[in-house]
Amino acid sequence: MDWSNFDESYIRLKMVLRDLIGDGKDEHKLDIYGNYLTYGHEVKIIVERIEKETQGYIKLIREISEMAQRGEEPNEKSLDVFVDYHSLIRLDIKSFFIFTRIFIDTLAKVVRLRFGGEGKQLPLTMTQLLNHDKFLTLDPDFAEGFKSKMSWMTAFVETRVEIEHYLGNILRYTTTREGKFGFALQGSRSR
């Protein structure tokens, strides 16, 4: 995953938030700033873990495949490590969606801060914020630009719901057309 844009944006917004905090006596602002720092950092750690685990998983798959081509059975230890990698990646992908959603909702609170007293009328979650009439009228240009930048969020939320509430299984790991790590879901909403 390419996190260069995330890093740059994260740091710029961190500076803006620091200015919004002012003298640091407003606990509400400090709480939002702390959540921004914490969840942003945790999302990045989860992504790094996924990348590391995926590299190990792919290497192990290749080793097991080569063994099979030679007519050898994989040893018990290799199979145990395979299951461990698979479980760790599944857990971290689920964690990624959960922590990223919390981080995105923290960004909604940052938007509320941007609008000062009028911002208190805005919803606390990004999903609700993006479609809230008051948000769209406070600063229409900002709202439209922000909404277009967050257009990916609908698919993100749907995928998170599928993983957390219905499917629960990540079937296979793959490389996307852009050469990035990806995964496919398996399961049924009727479970």
Backbone as a chain_set.jsonl record, in Angstrom:
{"seq": "MDWSNFDESYIRLKMVLRDLIGDGKDEHKLDIYGNYLTYGHEVKIIVERIEKETQGYIKLIREISEMAQRGEEPNEKSLDVFVDYHSLIRLDIKSFFIFTRIFIDTLAKVVRLRFGGEGKQLPLTMTQLLNHDKFLTLDPDFAEGFKSKMSWMTAFVETRVEIEHYLGNILRYTTTREGKFGFALQGSRSR", "coords": {"N": [[0.839, -1.172, 0.0], [0.468, 2.235, -0.718], [1.457, 4.709, 1.27], [2.326, 7.275, 1.209], [0.867, 9.626, 0.578], [-0.964, 9.566, 2.675], [0.689, 9.929, 4.911], [1.725, 12.541, 4.44], [-0.648, 14.099, 4.377], [-1.667, 13.498, 6.904], [0.253, 14.622, 8.614], [0.084, 17.35, 7.885], [-2.577, 17.95, 8.641], [-2.37, 17.435, 11.33], [-0.836, 19.602, 12.184], [-2.625, 21.705, 11.682], [-4.655, 21.004, 13.454], [-3.296, 21.279, 15.874], [-3.064, 24.032, 15.98], [-5.782, 24.662, 16.184], [-6.343, 23.773, 18.727], [-5.383, 25.684, 20.403], [-4.816, 27.256, 23.461], [-4.784, 24.88, 24.812], [-6.53, 24.261, 26.852], [-9.077, 23.399, 26.447], [-10.738, 20.572, 26.925], [-12.276, 18.947, 25.279], [-11.348, 19.539, 22.664], [-8.712, 18.709, 23.006], [-9.123, 15.992, 23.411], [-10.104, 15.176, 20.902], [-7.856, 15.74, 19.344], [-6.0, 13.997, 20.538], [-7.228, 11.516, 19.92], [-7.078, 11.635, 17.16], [-4.261, 11.549, 16.749], [-3.659, 9.075, 17.99], [-5.369, 7.037, 16.755], [-4.749, 7.417, 14.05], [-2.036, 6.747, 14.023], [-2.205, 4.087, 14.892], [-3.623, 2.873, 12.788], [-1.731, 3.035, 10.786], [0.27, 1.349, 11.863], [-1.1, -1.097, 11.801], [-1.387, -1.453, 9.028], [1.306, -1.727, 8.294], [1.861, -4.125, 9.619], [0.153, -5.881, 8.224], [1.317, -5.793, 5.68], [3.856, -6.911, 6.228], [3.145, -9.458, 7.25], [1.841, -10.484, 5.022], [3.896, -10.675, 3.148], [5.452, -12.708, 4.343], [3.561, -14.771, 4.303], [3.098, -15.128, 1.538], [5.648, -15.94, 0.742], [5.834, -18.359, 2.153], [3.716, -19.781, 0.945], [4.759, -20.075, -1.615], [6.962, -21.727, -1.006], [5.648, -24.044, -0.062], [4.24, -24.711, -2.363], [6.358, -25.262, -4.133], [7.387, -27.509, -2.853], [5.256, -29.28, -3.208], [5.321, -29.524, -5.991], [7.64, -30.959, -6.253], [6.798, -33.307, -5.299], [6.736, -33.649, -2.597], [5.473, -33.745, 0.742], [4.171, -31.074, 2.68], [5.705, -30.148, 5.764], [4.566, -30.495, 9.189], [5.112, -28.226, 10.728], [5.357, -26.167, 8.796], [2.717, -26.076, 7.892], [1.417, -25.272, 10.232], [2.528, -22.709, 10.545], [1.531, -21.575, 8.223], [-1.246, -21.502, 8.812], [-1.128, -19.785, 11.007], [-0.161, -17.373, 9.793], [-2.283, -16.889, 8.03], [-4.41, -16.49, 9.842], [-3.463, -14.249, 11.307], [-3.31, -12.286, 9.293], [-6.011, -12.106, 8.536], [-7.135, -11.195, 10.972], [-5.788, -8.741, 11.22], [-6.648, -7.387, 8.923], [-9.348, -7.114, 9.48], [-9.071, -5.548, 11.796], [-7.925, -3.312, 10.619], [-10.098, -2.224, 9.175], [-11.869, -1.618, 11.262], [-10.382, 0.174, 12.958], [-9.731, 2.151, 11.114], [-12.241, 3.13, 10.512], [-12.942, 4.299, 12.975], [-10.96, 6.262, 13.045], [-11.747, 7.785, 10.814], [-14.218, 8.715, 11.701], [-13.258, 10.316, 13.723], [-12.112, 12.274, 12.16], [-14.44, 13.465, 11.249], [-15.202, 14.784, 13.538], [-13.162, 16.62, 13.643], [-13.845, 18.193, 11.475], [-16.18, 19.281, 12.487], [-15.058, 20.884, 14.495], [-13.764, 22.747, 12.896], [-15.807, 24.414, 12.063], [-16.494, 25.778, 14.31], [-18.759, 27.108, 16.718], [-21.093, 26.672, 15.196], [-20.529, 24.202, 14.175], [-21.175, 22.388, 16.13], [-23.707, 21.501, 15.684], [-23.488, 19.58, 13.819], [-23.322, 16.099, 12.759], [-21.642, 13.365, 14.528], [-20.418, 11.309, 13.168], [-18.699, 10.284, 10.195], [-20.136, 9.178, 8.048], [-22.77, 10.113, 8.455], [-22.251, 12.852, 8.501], [-21.407, 13.541, 5.874], [-23.752, 13.611, 4.416], [-25.357, 15.431, 5.628], [-27.613, 18.102, 5.832], [-27.046, 20.615, 7.048], [-24.246, 20.662, 7.1], [-23.719, 20.757, 4.375], [-24.625, 23.3, 3.805], [-23.232, 25.12, 5.408], [-20.636, 25.703, 4.413], [-20.619, 25.506, 1.301], [-18.738, 25.063, -0.853], [-16.483, 23.93, 0.451], [-17.77, 21.693, 1.576], [-18.657, 20.248, -0.7], [-16.207, 19.707, -1.986], [-14.943, 18.238, 0.027], [-16.717, 16.118, 0.266], [-16.419, 14.918, -2.253], [-13.78, 14.067, -2.053], [-14.097, 12.12, -0.164], [-15.549, 10.145, -1.388], [-14.947, 7.459, -1.764], [-15.626, 6.284, 0.551], [-18.15, 5.05, 0.887], [-17.984, 2.504, -0.344], [-15.965, 1.508, 1.264], [-17.209, 1.423, 3.812], [-19.252, -0.416, 3.287], [-17.735, -2.723, 2.754], [-16.497, -3.048, 5.24], [-18.743, -3.591, 6.843], [-19.569, -6.01, 5.712], [-17.359, -7.652, 6.384], [-17.22, -7.471, 9.224], [-19.825, -8.103, 10.173], [-21.173, -10.028, 8.617], [-19.758, -11.773, 6.72], [-17.044, -12.509, 7.492], [-14.944, -14.164, 6.671], [-11.929, -14.137, 4.931], [-11.216, -14.967, 1.848], [-9.141, -15.266, -0.154], [-5.883, -14.011, -0.931], [-4.556, -11.506, -2.979], [-3.005, -9.848, -5.779], [-3.623, -6.646, -6.927], [-4.595, -5.019, -10.047], [-3.034, -2.774, -10.06], [-0.812, -3.619, -8.794], [-0.954, -3.782, -6.067], [-1.556, -5.076, -2.747], [-4.361, -7.155, -2.186], [-7.627, -8.549, -1.355], [-10.149, -11.131, -1.322], [-13.56, -11.692, -0.402], [-15.44, -14.161, 1.399], [-18.373, -15.94, 2.149], [-21.595, -15.885, 3.782], [-24.565, -14.0, 4.089], [-26.461, -15.193, 5.57], [-25.552, -16.57, 7.764]], "CA": [[0.0, 0.0, 0.0], [1.229, 3.471, -0.791], [0.997, 5.572, 2.352], [3.005, 8.573, 1.156], [-0.148, 10.68, 0.674], [-1.517, 9.515, 4.014], [1.665, 10.557, 5.815], [1.77, 13.982, 4.199], [-1.921, 14.678, 4.809], [-1.748, 13.3, 8.354], [1.126, 15.609, 9.266], [-0.479, 18.698, 7.667], [-3.771, 18.12, 9.473], [-1.902, 17.481, 12.718], [-0.419, 20.992, 12.442], [-3.85, 22.507, 11.731], [-5.322, 20.675, 14.717], [-2.536, 21.873, 16.966], [-3.466, 25.447, 16.02], [-7.172, 24.72, 16.659], [-6.37, 23.509, 20.165], [-5.137, 26.958, 21.086], [-4.057, 27.22, 24.717], [-4.785, 23.516, 25.335], [-7.379, 24.132, 28.035], [-10.356, 22.82, 26.053], [-10.563, 19.115, 26.975], [-12.927, 18.361, 24.102], [-10.4, 19.668, 21.554], [-7.563, 17.845, 23.316], [-9.569, 14.618, 23.209], [-10.136, 14.948, 19.453], [-6.46, 15.735, 18.898], [-5.421, 12.734, 21.016], [-7.785, 10.424, 19.112], [-6.498, 11.763, 15.813], [-2.889, 11.039, 16.799], [-3.652, 7.666, 18.365], [-5.951, 6.147, 15.748], [-3.97, 7.538, 12.82], [-0.815, 5.962, 14.207], [-2.562, 2.666, 14.977], [-3.961, 2.413, 11.435], [-0.463, 2.856, 10.078], [0.904, 0.14, 12.409], [-1.842, -2.258, 11.283], [-1.022, -1.603, 7.614], [2.667, -2.267, 8.262], [1.772, -5.544, 10.005], [-0.46, -6.617, 7.108], [2.324, -5.922, 4.627], [4.893, -7.854, 6.677], [2.545, -10.791, 7.323], [1.537, -10.917, 3.66], [5.158, -11.094, 2.538], [5.778, -14.022, 4.903], [2.531, -15.704, 3.834], [3.361, -15.412, 0.122], [6.894, -16.72, 0.703], [5.506, -19.712, 2.612], [2.897, -20.406, -0.099], [5.69, -20.477, -2.683], [7.737, -22.883, -0.524], [4.757, -25.209, -0.037], [3.962, -25.037, -3.762], [7.559, -25.907, -4.665], [7.438, -28.845, -2.246], [4.225, -30.088, -3.878], [5.804, -29.809, -7.342], [8.668, -31.994, -6.123], [6.144, -34.496, -4.784], [6.942, -33.718, -1.156], [4.397, -33.263, 1.61], [4.645, -30.031, 3.596], [5.817, -30.627, 7.144], [3.551, -29.981, 10.121], [5.481, -26.87, 11.14], [4.982, -25.258, 7.703], [1.262, -25.933, 7.893], [1.067, -24.452, 11.396], [2.908, -21.326, 10.237], [0.55, -21.151, 7.221], [-2.485, -21.168, 9.52], [-0.848, -18.58, 11.806], [-0.151, -16.21, 8.896], [-3.649, -16.675, 7.54], [-5.196, -15.912, 10.943], [-2.962, -12.901, 11.612], [-3.712, -11.376, 8.222], [-7.464, -11.901, 8.675], [-7.368, -10.329, 12.136], [-5.302, -7.388, 10.96], [-7.527, -6.737, 7.941], [-10.54, -6.708, 10.237], [-8.651, -4.43, 12.647], [-7.744, -2.16, 9.75], [-11.399, -1.622, 8.895], [-12.435, -1.068, 12.503], [-9.618, 1.334, 13.409], [-9.855, 3.206, 10.112], [-13.567, 3.744, 10.693], [-12.849, 5.179, 14.145], [-10.149, 7.389, 12.619], [-12.567, 8.605, 9.916], [-15.192, 9.42, 12.543], [-12.503, 11.376, 14.389], [-12.0, 13.355, 11.176], [-15.73, 14.174, 11.256], [-15.15, 15.688, 14.694], [-12.263, 17.704, 13.246], [-14.654, 19.077, 10.624], [-17.059, 20.018, 13.413], [-14.23, 21.931, 15.12], [-13.482, 23.758, 11.878], [-16.932, 25.334, 11.969], [-16.708, 26.435, 15.605], [-20.053, 26.908, 17.378], [-22.053, 26.088, 14.251], [-20.152, 22.806, 13.968], [-21.772, 21.537, 17.17], [-24.958, 20.976, 15.155], [-23.179, 18.537, 12.843], [-23.212, 14.743, 13.319], [-20.33, 12.927, 15.011], [-19.84, 10.277, 12.315], [-18.442, 10.74, 8.832], [-21.231, 8.751, 7.179], [-23.879, 11.052, 8.625], [-21.786, 14.199, 8.182], [-21.321, 13.763, 4.436], [-25.084, 13.82, 3.846], [-26.123, 16.301, 6.516], [-27.971, 19.367, 5.18], [-26.353, 21.745, 7.681], [-22.856, 20.616, 6.627], [-23.707, 21.175, 2.976], [-24.941, 24.726, 3.685], [-22.278, 25.967, 6.155], [-19.615, 26.13, 3.445], [-20.912, 24.595, 0.192], [-17.545, 24.677, -1.612], [-15.73, 22.992, 1.288], [-18.558, 20.465, 1.719], [-18.625, 19.495, -1.96], [-14.841, 19.208, -2.165], [-14.716, 17.211, 1.049], [-17.555, 14.975, -0.102], [-15.82, 14.228, -3.402], [-12.568, 13.382, -1.569], [-14.519, 10.995, 0.675], [-16.485, 9.31, -2.147], [-14.543, 6.065, -1.605], [-16.037, 5.805, 1.866], [-19.321, 4.174, 0.804], [-17.486, 1.143, -0.586], [-15.21, 1.131, 2.46], [-18.165, 1.085, 4.871], [-19.923, -1.663, 2.905], [-16.779, -3.817, 2.949], [-16.348, -3.228, 6.691], [-19.959, -4.252, 7.334], [-19.504, -7.407, 5.261], [-16.342, -8.366, 7.162], [-17.52, -7.512, 10.651], [-21.135, -8.592, 10.584], [-21.781, -11.095, 7.837], [-18.932, -12.777, 6.066], [-16.058, -12.955, 8.461], [-13.843, -14.925, 6.109], [-11.22, -13.572, 3.803], [-10.982, -16.186, 1.085], [-7.822, -15.362, -0.776], [-5.119, -12.784, -1.038], [-4.234, -11.337, -4.381], [-2.392, -8.589, -6.163], [-4.532, -5.918, -7.805], [-4.01, -4.585, -11.321], [-2.035, -1.74, -9.778], [0.301, -4.237, -8.092], [-1.148, -3.62, -4.629], [-2.137, -6.202, -2.034], [-5.817, -7.138, -2.1], [-8.214, -9.77, -0.841], [-11.534, -11.391, -1.701], [-14.355, -12.13, 0.739], [-16.255, -15.347, 1.23], [-19.31, -16.113, 3.26], [-23.004, -15.735, 3.491], [-25.273, -13.134, 5.017], [-27.436, -15.975, 6.318], [-24.945, -17.362, 8.842]], "C": [[0.887, 1.239, 0.0], [0.672, 4.453, 0.23], [1.641, 6.945, 2.314], [1.998, 9.721, 1.254], [-0.76, 10.729, 2.066], [-0.593, 10.248, 4.981], [1.654, 12.069, 5.674], [0.5, 14.666, 4.71], [-2.071, 14.614, 6.33], [-0.951, 14.381, 9.088], [0.56, 17.024, 9.095], [-1.691, 18.937, 8.561], [-3.394, 18.163, 10.952], [-1.504, 18.904, 13.092], [-1.645, 21.906, 12.555], [-4.568, 22.271, 13.053], [-4.604, 21.296, 15.905], [-2.888, 23.362, 17.112], [-4.894, 25.603, 16.544], [-7.274, 24.53, 18.17], [-6.152, 24.783, 20.963], [-4.302, 26.775, 22.333], [-4.054, 25.839, 25.378], [-5.67, 23.296, 26.541], [-8.742, 23.505, 27.724], [-10.195, 21.296, 25.952], [-11.184, 18.412, 25.774], [-11.982, 18.393, 22.893], [-9.181, 18.765, 21.771], [-7.899, 16.375, 23.083], [-9.583, 14.271, 21.716], [-8.717, 14.855, 18.9], [-5.781, 14.42, 19.307], [-5.923, 11.546, 20.22], [-7.211, 10.448, 17.706], [-5.098, 11.166, 15.782], [-2.867, 9.526, 17.025], [-4.161, 6.767, 17.243], [-5.231, 6.244, 14.419], [-2.711, 6.694, 12.886], [-1.125, 4.463, 14.231], [-2.94, 2.089, 13.614], [-2.675, 2.138, 10.663], [0.274, 1.594, 10.568], [0.221, -1.114, 11.862], [-1.473, -2.506, 9.826], [0.381, -2.202, 7.492], [2.674, -3.747, 8.633], [1.204, -6.374, 8.863], [0.57, -6.835, 6.011], [3.392, -6.95, 4.992], [4.344, -9.291, 6.697], [2.275, -11.346, 5.925], [2.798, -11.388, 2.958], [5.563, -12.482, 3.036], [4.832, -15.103, 4.399], [2.811, -16.109, 2.388], [4.622, -16.25, -0.023], [6.613, -18.177, 1.103], [4.667, -20.464, 1.573], [3.79, -20.905, -1.23], [6.487, -21.717, -2.263], [6.885, -24.15, -0.532], [4.444, -25.66, -1.456], [5.142, -25.748, -4.409], [7.698, -27.33, -4.116], [6.453, -29.774, -2.956], [4.671, -30.462, -5.287], [6.879, -30.888, -7.346], [8.089, -33.306, -5.588], [6.309, -34.689, -3.289], [5.708, -33.192, -0.419], [4.942, -32.143, 2.479], [4.706, -30.582, 5.026], [4.785, -29.93, 8.028], [3.842, -28.53, 10.533], [5.094, -25.849, 10.063], [3.482, -25.03, 7.675], [0.781, -25.092, 9.074], [1.374, -22.974, 11.141], [1.934, -20.747, 9.201], [-0.75, -20.7, 7.889], [-2.293, -19.896, 10.361], [-0.86, -17.323, 10.931], [-1.566, -15.87, 8.435], [-4.504, -16.002, 8.618], [-4.768, -14.485, 11.26], [-3.393, -11.891, 10.546], [-5.205, -11.082, 8.316], [-7.776, -10.952, 9.835], [-6.933, -8.89, 11.862], [-6.129, -6.665, 9.901], [-8.81, -6.282, 8.629], [-10.217, -5.512, 11.127], [-8.483, -3.162, 11.826], [-9.078, -1.459, 9.5], [-12.002, -0.976, 10.144], [-11.713, 0.219, 12.908], [-9.69, 2.483, 12.402], [-11.204, 3.892, 10.239], [-13.564, 4.692, 11.896], [-12.058, 6.439, 13.782], [-10.964, 8.339, 11.733], [-13.633, 9.362, 10.712], [-14.519, 10.521, 13.362], [-12.317, 12.558, 13.44], [-13.307, 14.143, 11.082], [-15.762, 15.172, 12.419], [-14.214, 16.864, 14.427], [-13.025, 18.708, 12.381], [-15.596, 19.903, 11.497], [-16.29, 21.162, 14.084], [-13.971, 23.084, 14.149], [-14.576, 24.82, 11.826], [-17.294, 25.992, 13.301], [-18.057, 26.097, 16.205], [-21.088, 26.28, 16.468], [-21.781, 24.605, 14.012], [-20.766, 21.857, 14.982], [-23.093, 20.932, 16.72], [-24.73, 19.823, 14.184], [-23.054, 17.17, 13.515], [-21.773, 14.377, 13.679], [-19.668, 11.879, 14.117], [-19.703, 10.789, 10.89], [-19.588, 10.369, 7.901], [-22.404, 9.722, 7.259], [-23.479, 12.466, 8.214], [-21.856, 14.482, 6.688], [-22.669, 14.053, 3.792], [-25.946, 14.769, 4.67], [-26.359, 17.666, 5.852], [-27.193, 20.553, 5.737], [-24.896, 21.813, 7.207], [-22.776, 21.16, 5.202], [-23.978, 22.667, 2.8], [-23.955, 25.637, 4.424], [-21.205, 26.55, 5.239], [-19.732, 25.193, 2.257], [-19.679, 24.15, -0.595], [-16.706, 23.663, -0.836], [-16.453, 21.654, 1.351], [-18.503, 19.619, 0.447], [-17.234, 18.91, -2.227], [-14.53, 18.069, -1.213], [-15.479, 15.945, 0.69], [-16.947, 14.205, -1.276], [-14.545, 13.483, -2.996], [-12.924, 12.13, -0.759], [-15.447, 10.026, -0.073], [-16.179, 7.812, -2.021], [-15.139, 5.448, -0.337], [-17.246, 4.869, 1.826], [-18.88, 2.73, 0.605], [-16.723, 0.631, 0.633], [-16.156, 0.657, 3.558], [-18.875, -0.229, 4.542], [-19.008, -2.861, 3.108], [-16.593, -4.095, 4.434], [-17.552, -3.964, 7.261], [-19.945, -5.722, 6.948], [-18.528, -8.206, 6.129], [-16.784, -8.543, 8.607], [-18.797, -8.271, 10.992], [-21.648, -9.816, 9.823], [-20.807, -12.17, 7.391], [-17.864, -13.349, 6.975], [-14.892, -13.728, 7.912], [-13.232, -14.178, 4.94], [-10.692, -14.776, 3.036], [-9.564, -16.28, 0.547], [-7.185, -13.987, -0.829], [-4.632, -12.694, -2.467], [-3.478, -10.034, -4.589], [-3.329, -7.913, -7.148], [-3.829, -5.548, -9.104], [-2.915, -3.548, -11.117], [-0.828, -2.303, -9.035], [0.217, -4.118, -6.586], [-1.746, -4.905, -4.045], [-3.655, -6.054, -1.996], [-6.323, -8.448, -1.534], [-9.643, -9.893, -1.335], [-12.258, -11.93, -0.473], [-15.161, -13.361, 0.39], [-17.215, -15.426, 2.402], [-20.733, -15.878, 2.814], [-23.648, -14.855, 4.532], [-26.232, -13.941, 5.89], [-26.84, -16.752, 7.472], [-25.37, -16.928, 10.199]], "O": [[1.932, 1.268, 0.65], [-0.438, 4.964, 0.078], [1.526, 7.708, 3.273], [2.259, 10.7, 1.953], [-1.043, 11.809, 2.583], [-1.037, 11.083, 5.769], [1.582, 12.793, 6.667], [0.569, 15.688, 5.392], [-2.543, 15.561, 6.958], [-1.427, 14.972, 10.057], [0.553, 17.808, 10.044], [-1.819, 20.0, 9.168], [-4.04, 18.858, 11.736], [-1.801, 19.363, 14.195], [-1.694, 22.778, 13.422], [-5.033, 23.213, 13.696], [-5.243, 21.783, 16.837], [-2.995, 23.879, 18.224], [-5.191, 26.556, 17.264], [-8.18, 25.062, 18.812], [-6.678, 24.937, 22.065], [-3.21, 26.209, 22.28], [-3.392, 25.648, 26.397], [-5.579, 22.255, 27.193], [-9.475, 23.125, 28.637], [-9.588, 20.794, 25.006], [-10.668, 17.396, 25.31], [-11.835, 17.395, 22.187], [-8.686, 18.139, 20.834], [-7.059, 15.607, 22.615], [-9.126, 13.199, 21.32], [-8.42, 13.986, 18.08], [-5.071, 13.809, 18.508], [-5.143, 10.658, 19.875], [-6.898, 9.404, 17.134], [-4.778, 10.371, 14.898], [-2.151, 8.794, 16.342], [-3.467, 5.84, 16.826], [-5.11, 5.239, 13.718], [-2.359, 6.01, 11.926], [-0.387, 3.665, 13.654], [-2.614, 0.94, 13.317], [-2.557, 1.126, 9.972], [0.839, 0.858, 9.759], [0.892, -2.081, 11.5], [-1.268, -3.653, 9.43], [0.607, -3.089, 6.669], [3.406, -4.535, 8.034], [1.716, -7.454, 8.566], [0.684, -7.936, 5.472], [3.786, -7.766, 4.158], [4.997, -10.219, 6.22], [2.458, -12.538, 5.678], [2.773, -12.393, 2.248], [5.97, -13.333, 2.245], [5.257, -16.22, 4.103], [2.766, -17.292, 2.051], [4.656, -17.177, -0.832], [7.102, -19.108, 0.463], [4.884, -21.655, 1.348], [3.606, -22.01, -1.74], [6.668, -22.642, -3.055], [7.347, -25.209, -0.959], [4.388, -26.86, -1.727], [4.961, -26.718, -5.145], [8.085, -28.245, -4.843], [6.782, -30.919, -3.266], [4.432, -31.583, -5.736], [7.017, -31.637, -8.313], [8.807, -34.295, -5.444], [6.049, -35.775, -2.769], [5.001, -32.31, -0.907], [6.066, -32.244, 2.972], [3.862, -31.38, 5.434], [4.211, -28.908, 7.651], [2.927, -27.717, 10.667], [4.563, -24.786, 10.382], [3.027, -23.907, 7.457], [-0.148, -24.296, 8.938], [0.577, -22.099, 11.479], [1.555, -19.579, 9.284], [-1.285, -19.641, 7.565], [-3.177, -19.041, 10.42], [-1.492, -16.326, 11.282], [-1.981, -14.712, 8.453], [-5.235, -15.054, 8.332], [-5.612, -13.611, 11.46], [-3.793, -10.773, 10.87], [-5.618, -9.929, 8.19], [-8.575, -10.026, 9.697], [-7.627, -7.941, 12.229], [-6.294, -5.447, 9.977], [-9.296, -5.18, 8.376], [-11.001, -4.567, 11.204], [-8.847, -2.072, 12.268], [-9.169, -0.236, 9.604], [-12.583, 0.106, 10.064], [-12.355, 1.236, 13.17], [-9.708, 3.651, 12.79], [-11.296, 5.111, 10.087], [-14.135, 5.78, 11.823], [-12.436, 7.547, 14.162], [-10.878, 9.558, 11.887], [-13.914, 10.524, 10.421], [-15.138, 11.542, 13.659], [-12.36, 13.712, 13.867], [-13.285, 15.354, 10.86], [-16.292, 16.275, 12.283], [-14.438, 17.969, 14.921], [-12.869, 19.92, 12.535], [-15.779, 21.096, 11.258], [-16.809, 22.269, 14.224], [-13.963, 24.25, 14.543], [-14.297, 25.992, 11.574], [-18.303, 26.69, 13.393], [-18.465, 24.935, 16.206], [-21.879, 25.446, 16.91], [-22.692, 23.844, 13.685], [-20.868, 20.656, 14.729], [-23.557, 19.956, 17.309], [-25.683, 19.161, 13.773], [-22.721, 17.084, 14.697], [-20.819, 14.992, 13.203], [-18.483, 11.589, 14.284], [-20.489, 11.62, 10.437], [-19.971, 11.171, 7.05], [-22.964, 10.107, 6.232], [-24.287, 13.196, 7.64], [-22.315, 15.549, 6.28], [-22.725, 14.677, 2.732], [-27.146, 14.888, 4.422], [-25.421, 18.301, 5.371], [-26.731, 21.404, 4.976], [-24.377, 22.898, 6.944], [-21.874, 21.929, 4.87], [-23.612, 23.247, 1.778], [-23.855, 26.819, 4.093], [-20.909, 27.744, 5.29], [-19.027, 24.186, 2.197], [-19.581, 22.982, -0.969], [-16.269, 22.657, -1.395], [-15.833, 20.601, 1.198], [-18.323, 18.403, 0.518], [-17.107, 17.758, -2.642], [-13.931, 17.064, -1.597], [-14.951, 14.838, 0.798], [-16.963, 12.974, -1.285], [-14.257, 12.407, -3.519], [-12.131, 11.191, -0.685], [-16.068, 9.169, 0.556], [-17.082, 6.988, -2.163], [-15.149, 4.227, -0.181], [-17.348, 3.973, 2.665], [-19.349, 1.834, 1.306], [-16.827, -0.543, 0.989], [-15.931, -0.39, 4.166], [-19.075, -1.062, 5.425], [-19.452, -3.906, 3.584], [-16.537, -5.254, 4.845], [-17.392, -4.869, 8.08], [-20.271, -6.584, 7.764], [-18.845, -9.316, 6.557], [-16.726, -9.648, 9.148], [-18.846, -8.997, 11.985], [-22.477, -10.561, 10.345], [-21.017, -13.353, 7.66], [-17.807, -14.56, 7.19], [-13.916, -13.938, 8.632], [-13.936, -13.657, 4.076], [-9.83, -15.508, 3.52], [-8.872, -17.273, 0.774], [-7.856, -12.956, -0.78], [-4.331, -13.711, -3.091], [-3.34, -9.226, -3.67], [-3.781, -8.541, -8.105], [-2.621, -5.737, -9.244], [-1.979, -3.459, -11.911], [0.084, -1.555, -8.681], [1.212, -4.332, -5.892], [-2.355, -5.705, -4.755], [-4.172, -4.954, -1.797], [-5.538, -9.357, -1.264], [-10.273, -8.907, -1.716], [-11.643, -12.551, 0.394], [-15.52, -13.579, -0.768], [-16.887, -15.02, 3.516], [-21.023, -15.698, 1.632], [-23.326, -14.942, 5.717], [-26.765, -13.407, 6.863], [-27.55, -17.528, 8.112], [-24.936, -17.506, 11.196]]}, "num_chains": 1, "name": "protein.A"}
